[in-house]
């Protein structure tokens, strides 16, 4: 049984939702995705930040119209 309070729906996977809802409505740990290395050709993680590097990565990808697929396990 999935705890719905911790579930992410497809509506969350939009740029504005990631920008304004991150850590309030949901977050997506970086180790939860399977990402092509080609996505990282134009992105480098900031080395001067102590937190939220994964949030910046997701914003970068979704701003570039990253196609997302949500897989839910029940």
N, C-alpha and C positions, 0 to 999 in steps of 0.2 A: 504494500500500500504506500502510495506517495503522499508525503506530507504537503498538502497544497500550499501552505504558507511559505514553503521553500521552493516552490516550482516557478519556473520562468515560462511565460507564454510568448508566442510569436510577436505580440505587440511590444514587448520589452526590447526586441532586437531592432530598434530604429535609432538613428543618431541622436535625436532629441531625448529619447528615453534614457539612453546611455549617458548623455551629458548631464541631465537633471535628476535622474532616478538612481544613479549609482550609489550604492551603500545605504540608500534610504528604502528603495523598493526591492533591489536585487544587486548582485554582482556576479561576474563570471570569472572564476579563477583561471588564470592563464593555462594551467595544466588540464583544463577541461575541454580544450578544443584540439582538433586535428587541423593544422594549418600548413599550407604549402610554403615552402621556403621562398617561392617567388614573391609572396606577399611582403617579405622582409627586405626586398631589394631597395625600397625607398624609405624604409623605417629603421631607425636605430633607437634603442632604449636610452633615455637620458641617464647619464652616469652621476649626475649631481643631485638627483632626487632620492629621498629616503623612503618614499611611499608613493603609491598610485601610478607606478610605471605601467602596470597592466591596463589601467583605465585609459591612459594616453594612447596605448597601442590600439585598444578597441575603438576609441574615437577616431584615430587615424584611418583604420580599416573601414569603418562605417561611413566616414566622410567621403571616402573614395567609392562609395556604392558597393561595398563588399556584400557579396551574396551569402546569406546565412541560411542554415538549416537547423531546425531545432529537433533533436531526437529526445523523446521522453521514454523512460523505462518505467513500466508499471509492474 
